[in-house]
Amino acid sequence: MALEKHSPPVLQVVGYSNSGKTTLVTKLLAYLTAQGLRIGTIKHDAHDFDIDKPGKDTWKHREAGASIVSITSAQKTAVIIQEHRSIEELLPLYREMDMVLIEGYKFADYPKVVVLRHPEHLELLTDVTSVLAVASWERFADIVYPQYDVNDIESIAGVMLAYVKGETR
């Protein structure tokens, strides 16, 4: 199956809850940004998160009915949109990045590194599409995808970079 290329390239890190996705993503971010790449991330949250603090001005704006609230300073900007946005709707915000890493969204069809912590997690490989590699906490037999120790960040990043460069690995 030929995977659709995006600009910037979009790759996913997926796995079951508590499999180590966030740990892997943060290690990949440190490694890739040390290579001089600008990386954006999108994190799927199955819960109703809240990044605003009750009583603060932006919280008051949202509570009063604002559909979109932005706050900006000399160092950063945050935008809160009071409705769901799909990955495709968010990607234009990342156009200046060299790569976008998505944590979660198991069933989106972007190239994936699948994180497996336990043998019962192997079933995920039959449920997802576009698997580039497996990052696992233990070695599993009979996996048809390249398999790396979850702490082998250089090799996992290498698979991702090879995909981005159009190389097979």
C-alpha angles and dihedrals in degrees: 000000000000112000118222112247119227131195109257095026114251122212131173137217109202137172142127122294113293093011093125101263096139093046091051093046092051092049091048090049092053092048097045096044089050085059088059097258123141107225128190123195136208117195123199114217119192090198133065100267124193122202095176126086121232112251096022119120097253090048089052090050092053093045089051090056110270111157092203126025124187130187123185137181135172090276107035149004131215128193122194116197113192095220140053119280123195123231089254091054091050098046096079087065088063099051093118093055126099091219140000120219116200118200109205130348089125094189100049111109102238123119109281145205105205116210115213120186103165135027090249088062090068090088088072089073090066093049103050133066135218098031113183097174147339123242108198140179090218134021113267122199124227098026110146094203127078106275125206135178107261089240095053092097095162093057095043091049088046091058090050094048091047089055091048091051091048094247124135117230 
